[in-house]
Amino acid sequence: MGRKSGQSRLPPSGSFEKLLKSNSKLSRTEAVLTPEAFLEKSGLGRKIITTEKDQSVFSQGDVANAIFFIQKGKVKLTVFSKRGKEATIALLGPGSFVGEECVAAIQPHRMATAIALTACTLLKIEREEMVRALHEEQAFSDVFVAFLLARNVRIQEDLIDQLFNSSEKRLARTLLLLARFGKEGTPETVIPKISQETLAEMVGTTRSRVSFFMNRFRKLGFIEYNGVLRVNSALLNVVLHD
């Protein structure tokens, strides 16, 4: 099957944080609570929690009774097969919801495990409070629906990436996404420490292949690795070249 140039493009620009800011321009005197205010403060049914690096936020199979909004830090989502195999399916940063499946009553249990990649600050929203806010706070509901649609687009792009692109391109795209290239604002060229095993799980290849491509990227000046991983914009050439 032939493939067209540009199939490995990054997600369109724009971010959930931008949606929060645009929707939060509502007057503070209005009866409707702004999305930004809702997601920054604790209260009835909402609690701000902190986690240390490598601490579990929730585990696969747990009762899905709350949703989390990442204010600071990064969270890794992994799934485990019945045979004990582990796969990393997403790395999420500030401005992302985690555990949104709890809103659907048809999914009572967690489908994945969420682990803090760095120290994190999260807003924990109980399911009942989340459902209430979605029904009563129109601005907040609009923002949440936009987030779900953006997540769905990302999942489709990940699937296309797996079907049509080489493991080298998939690794380059993963690194660029971790560094937030193509997102609103300045890219985070220095990304949190992440193992080659985790990268291999996300890319769908072996650790040895990840090591081979990482060394190639470093020799070409696309990345720098000396204790911390720095991603340079030149890595885009790998993704855009067909």
C-alpha positions, 0 to 999 in steps of 0.5 A: 500500500502506498503512502502519501507524503506528510502522513506522519504530521504532528497534531494540529497546533492549539492546546487544551490550555488555550481553550481554558484561557479563552473560556475563562474570560467569562465575568467572575460575577456570572453564575457560571463557574469558569473552567479555569476557576473550576480546575484550579481550586478544591472544594466539595467533590474536588481535591488537590493532591500531590504525588512523588515520582513513580507513585501510582495515581490509580491502577488498572482494575480499580473502581473508576470513581474520579477523574484527575486533571494534571496541573503540574508534572507528567503522568504515564498511562500503561496497560497490562495483559493477562499474561503480564505484558506491559505497554505504555499508551500515553504520556500526559502533561499539564492541561490533560485529564486522566481517567476520563472513562469514569464519566461513562457509567458503562465503564466502572473500572480503570482500563489502565494504570496511571503513574507519575513520571515526575512529581505531580500536582493534580485536581481529583474530581469525584465522578458525581461532581464531574457529572454535575459540572458537565450538566450545569456549567456550559463553559466547562462542558464545552472545554471537556468535550473539546478535550475528548475530541482532541484526545480522539484525534490523537489516538487516530494519529497514533494508529496511522503512525503505527500502520504506515510509518517506520519505527524510526519515524514513530520514535522521532514523532514520540520524542517531538510530542514529549517535547510538545513541538506543534503545541501552543507556546514554547516547546519543552526541549528538555524532557523528563528522564524516560527509559528506552524500554518505555520508549520502545513500548510507546513506539512498538519496537524493541529496546535495541532498535530504540537505542540504535535510532537514539544514537543515530539522532544524537550523531546527527545533532537531532537530540542531545543526551548527557544525563538529560534528554534535549530534543532539537527542532531539527528532528522534525526532518525525520518526521516530515521526510518521506 
